[in-house]
Amino acid sequence: MEFKDYYATLGVARDAGAGEIKKAFRRLARKYHPDVSKEANAEARMKEINEANAVLSDTEKRAAYDALGSGHRPGEEFRPPPDWDAGFEFSRPGSGDGAGADFSDFFAELFGRMGGARHARGPRHRGEDHYARILLDIEDAWQGASRQISLRVPKLDDQGRVVLDTRTLQVQIPKGVREGQLIRLANQGAPGVQGEPSGDLLLEVHLKPHPRFRVEGRDLHIELPLAPWEAALGAVVPIALPDGSELKVRIPPGAQSGRRLRVPGKGVPGATPGGLELTVRVVLPGADTPRARELYETMARELGFDPRAPAGG
Amino acid sequence: MRDEDLLIGTLLEDACLTLEELCSACAVSQDWVERRVREGLLPIAGETPEAWRFSSRDLRRARVIWRYERDFEAEPELAALVADLMEEIEALRARLQRAGLA
């Protein structure tokens, strides 16, 4: 367990007043708020800041923390985040104001007893839902995949204290999930109190950016590079889809760069499958060999083509 | 349940969460949600609280509002304004990405 210097986290002196702590917290919360922050480690920092604030803004917890003395040194190693990219959030048992908190072992060790006692006295209720964001590759979202995710979750140990536990789940991602959709894993949330059922785990899906594929709603967008003769004369070109299959698409003659072609039914799979949207981009071969130069010069001479001529003129 | 057991996820369709489910997923009280719905800060589908249904987008919005109220002691209206602006930025960023500019 690492010692956490909460005063250093908020950048305040040990004798800072409540107003000063609040001000420091808000300043840092603004800087590291995951919704707006551009700092690389914003999410991890925000968790530390939340944790420090939860202790220092609470008279009871702050007094308990101060009682540890000031001779400790903060742990040197930073705790690595869970191995899935987006953090996991949970609410503290027995309190309605704790969602979004993901506190350290240090916090749990110090204040676990408080949480545990409060929890045990609580009325019967169904376990709370847990909520997490997961980042999926477009390929996995497209065809469904079995994926392992690791969550850090609070649980009560034998003495009724809150401890953090790493839990690994093997999850079957349903086929055809889209950005922003929720996947519900029944009864995988917080345990219920006094025999009530557990809550659910809700996973909010986000898709990783992909160099070739872009999914928008149910549609799959792909940029389609074409050689000038394919664009001019029309062609049948193979297109690789996220499931690894290949689709042959007929390109009509005279396709210009930027032209969009839609293939219905070939978008994100599902009851109402989306479409495949292709955006043509004509790619010119280089004129870097004598033969290529010759061909370009022949076109220049014989086509009489002026790309700057007024449209329709 | 063993860790290695395969869990089968259920895909929630749009506008699918009940009031109770939304509260549970945000760790807020029904009262909190009802007040924000009455004040027009959270959109709803359905007439009575029992019939209300929320989408994953609404869930995200509720969490943003709740977080700004907590972290900055923001008035609900101000927190909702932040949520509006963030949704707008998200939409604009998506357009930038579509245009190949992001």
Interface residues (C-beta under 8 A of the other chain):
Chain A: F25 R26 A29 R30 H33 D35 V36 S91 G96 D97 G98 A99 G100 R126 E128 D129 Y131 S146 R167 T168 L169 Q170 V171 Q172 I173 P174 G176 V177 G180 Q181 L182 I183 R184 L185 A186 Q188 G189 G199 D200 L202 L203 E204 P209 R214 E216 H221
Chain B: D3 E4 D5 L6 L7 I8 G9 T10 L11 L12 C16 L17 E21 S24 A25 C26 A27 V28 S29 S56 R57 L59 R60 R63 V64 W66 R67 R70 D71 F72 M86 A94 Q97 R98
